[in-house]
Structures are given as structure tokens and as C-alpha cells.
Amino acid sequence: MTSLTEQDLIARASALIALCSDKGLKIATAESCTGGLVAALLTEVPGSSAVVDRGFVTYSNEAKADMLGVPMTLIEAQGAVSAEVAGAMAQGALRNSKADIAVAITGIAGPGGGSIEKPVGLVHFATAHTGHAPRHFEQRFHDKGRSSIRQAALDFALKLLEEEAIK
């Protein structure tokens, strides 16, 4: 994956905000390993308040449960970094906001916390879009450091929001 510049990301975010504004769509984010990077990028764009409804930074399992309604039993059974939890996060972000589109991100940015089954660089994404089927994506980013994984996750989440907005 090529590294995008800040200007590239802001240009993409600006285009996304303009598209969503034209379509009357609102966005919510539910972020764990990215710690709010997606919401921060989107709100860097002037006029984003017409599109960005809210961002949930749910780094802890308790935050996922409290803010998004992810069942603790699901987190305990599947692990916080799982397709099931990412899906529940996206649905919870949609349910607990006035958004039409939500993206959720949960992963292992490292340097610790990985295992053979769930290595550093594993990130699960989910989207929820009113009137559309939810989607899940698993990415395994190369472990080139915490910042690199978080940036790759930001880029992929932006791509997912772009795809949802054109539906």
C-alpha cells in the first residue's frame, strides 16, 4: 500500500463530504485502534458539520458496550478484534446517532497484543448503511509499526465510506 500524503487524505475527505452533503447523508464513526483518526480527518474539512453526525472512540471493551451497545458476551466470546464485534460496532453507531452511514474499525495496531490467530496488523472493518446490507472486511496490514497500521486502517475506512456514499 502506498503512503498517502495529508493533502491526498484531505482531498478525498473533502470529496466524500461534498458527495454526502449533496445526497443528504450523515456519517458516524465507531473507532477503536484508530482512536478517532477517521472522525478527525473528516472534520478537518470545512462544512463537515453538515455531514459528520458523531464519532465514537470506543477503545476499551466497556466503551464498546456502553456507547454502542455491543454485548459483553459477544466481546468475550469472539474477542474485541473480530468480524462480529466490528459489525455490532457499526450497527451500534448507526442506532445511537442520526447518521445514515457508519464505519467501524477494531484491530491490533501493536507493537504488543498480537497472537498467532490475531497478529499485529489484523483489523476488522464493518459498515452499516440505512436500507443496505451491512458489510464486513478483514485486513492484515504489514507490521511496519503502530502508526503505519493506523494510517492504513484510516485509508481503508475512508475507502469504505466512499463506497457507501455512492450507493
Secondary structure, DSSP 8 states (H G I E B T S, - for coil): -----HHHHHHHHHHHHHHHHHHT--EEEEESTTTTHHHHHHTTSTTGGGTEEEEEE--SHHHHHHHH---HHHHHHH-SSSHHHHHHHHHHHHHTSS-SEEEEEEE--SSSS--SSS-TTEEEEEEEETTEEEEEEEEE---S-HHHHHHHHHHHHHHHHHHHHT-
